[in-house]
Amino acid sequence: MESGKTPPWLALRRLVNGYQVTQAVHVAVKLGIGDLLADGPRTSDDLAAATGAHPDALYRLLRALAGVGVFREEAERRFGLTELGSGLRSDAPESLVGWAAFVGEPYQRQAWGALEHSVRTGENAFRYVHGTDSWTYRARHPELSAGFDRAMADLSRQVAGAVLAAYDFGRFGTIIDVGGGNGAFLAAILAKHPATCGVLFDQPHVVAGAPPLLAAAGVADRCAVAEGSFFEAVPAGGDAYLLKAILHDWEDEQCVEILRVCRRAMAEGAALLIVEREPGPPNAAPDGKFSDLNMLVGPGGRERTHGEYAALFAAAGFRYVGIAPSEVGTGVVEGVAA
Ligand SMILES: C[S@@+](CC[C@H](N)C(=O)[O-])C[C@H]1O[C@@H](n2cnc3c(N)ncnc32)[C@H](O)[C@@H]1O
């Protein structure tokens, strides 16, 4: 622990060096260190033997991460998990293992390496670096696609409690989760509301990973799985169409296309539920604002205010109803098929 106030130059230097923390946590997660420390502290040599890592290099990694509070270093190179670091266990309720693995993946870091290109041109960095969009790229790399789906499931589990407390999804008989990934968020809804049924819809290689997750959540018997592209058609017959973290991946023109495809499948009066995070007020929490940059760099979309969602609704045949904000910054923007 440091004593006294951190001088501004040092606080700034730590911010500037943030990518080093990202990469160090990424490596710790890839080695499974969080799970190896689940039963208590172990020496770095012991952890090196368990992971096949270089003993001295692993010690230096763990020591650095203890410096930022992820691990606690004890005598004789022994390390334990702190409360902060316990999120690096894969069995933690709000585990960040999947997300930490994803953000440090070289292909994702390479896209962020072209942020300057995005800021100078307004163009999507991922496409600039990899020559294709992030969805096509991951479809060609199944292990990266599965890693991305795990990352999304982490984020869903972290916000599900607060979002489900803020909005009553139990008033719908059938919810179609459009672009629902491997089903983590829909599973949380169905687990909370036993009278509700779901249809999970996403790209074929993505929904292929859903059955074990739905079974583990005990909701498989109330959740159908459908595959396709939301630029072509989505399943009909839902009382509510849920799009969580979908529209933020796309620019306005594509958002209107996706919403029109949904509208075609919906009966008049069916609900449209957009679950997204707003950028937030000036100078306040960085999460929504950096998520917005992540959209510029990665899929090529943006975070929006609920007023901006309302404008998209109007362009696609929906009436804006309102927003249910949650305490974690992710809210439900509700519309109705007009
Ligand atoms: C940011 S993820 C959000 C996943 C999930 N809704 C969640 O919140 O965890 C975006 C999802 O859109 C899906 N997606 C992208 N393009 C698609 C398309 N053309 N048709 C259907 N799903 C698509 C991706 O496979 C991915 O699961």
The ligand as an SDF file (V2000), in Angstrom:
LIG
                    3D

 27 29  0  0  0  0  0  0  0  0999 V2000
  -22.7790   -8.0310  -28.6720 C   0  0  0  0  0  0  0  0  0  0  0  0
  -23.4270   -9.6380  -28.9710 S   0  0  0  0  0  0  0  0  0  0  0  0
  -24.8150   -9.6560  -27.8450 C   0  0  0  0  0  0  0  0  0  0  0  0
  -25.2500  -11.0370  -27.5070 C   0  0  0  0  0  0  0  0  0  0  0  0
  -26.3710  -11.1080  -26.4640 C   0  0  0  0  0  0  0  0  0  0  0  0
  -27.5880  -10.4390  -26.9140 N   0  0  0  0  0  0  0  0  0  0  0  0
  -25.8970  -10.5070  -25.1640 C   0  0  0  0  0  0  0  0  0  0  0  0
  -26.3090   -9.4240  -24.7970 O   0  0  0  0  0  0  0  0  0  0  0  0
  -25.0610  -11.1490  -24.5120 O   0  0  0  0  0  0  0  0  0  0  0  0
  -24.2070   -9.4420  -30.5690 C   0  0  0  0  0  0  0  0  0  0  0  0
  -24.8370  -10.7130  -31.0790 C   0  0  0  0  0  0  0  0  0  0  0  0
  -25.3720  -10.4450  -32.3810 O   0  0  0  0  0  0  0  0  0  0  0  0
  -25.2190  -11.6290  -33.1340 C   0  0  0  0  0  0  0  0  0  0  0  0
  -25.3070  -11.3270  -34.5650 N   0  0  0  0  0  0  0  0  0  0  0  0
  -24.4470  -10.5860  -35.3240 C   0  0  0  0  0  0  0  0  0  0  0  0
  -24.8720  -10.5290  -36.5900 N   0  0  0  0  0  0  0  0  0  0  0  0
  -26.0210  -11.2680  -36.6510 C   0  0  0  0  0  0  0  0  0  0  0  0
  -26.9540  -11.5690  -37.6770 C   0  0  0  0  0  0  0  0  0  0  0  0
  -26.7720  -11.0950  -38.9260 N   0  0  0  0  0  0  0  0  0  0  0  0
  -28.0290  -12.3050  -37.3760 N   0  0  0  0  0  0  0  0  0  0  0  0
  -28.2320  -12.7760  -36.1170 C   0  0  0  0  0  0  0  0  0  0  0  0
  -27.3820  -12.5120  -35.0780 N   0  0  0  0  0  0  0  0  0  0  0  0
  -26.2940  -11.7630  -35.3520 C   0  0  0  0  0  0  0  0  0  0  0  0
  -23.8720  -12.1360  -32.7220 C   0  0  0  0  0  0  0  0  0  0  0  0
  -23.6910  -13.4940  -33.0540 O   0  0  0  0  0  0  0  0  0  0  0  0
  -23.8920  -11.8640  -31.2310 C   0  0  0  0  0  0  0  0  0  0  0  0
  -24.3540  -12.9670  -30.5070 O   0  0  0  0  0  0  0  0  0  0  0  0
  1  2  1  0
  2  3  1  0
  2 10  1  0
  3  4  1  0
  4  5  1  0
  5  6  1  0
  5  7  1  0
  7  8  2  0
  7  9  1  0
 10 11  1  0
 11 12  1  0
 11 26  1  0
 12 13  1  0
 13 14  1  0
 13 24  1  0
 14 15  1  0
 14 23  1  0
 15 16  2  0
 16 17  1  0
 17 18  1  0
 17 23  2  0
 18 19  1  0
 18 20  2  0
 20 21  1  0
 21 22  2  0
 22 23  1  0
 24 25  1  0
 24 26  1  0
 26 27  1  0
M  CHG  2   2   1   9  -1
M  END
$$$$
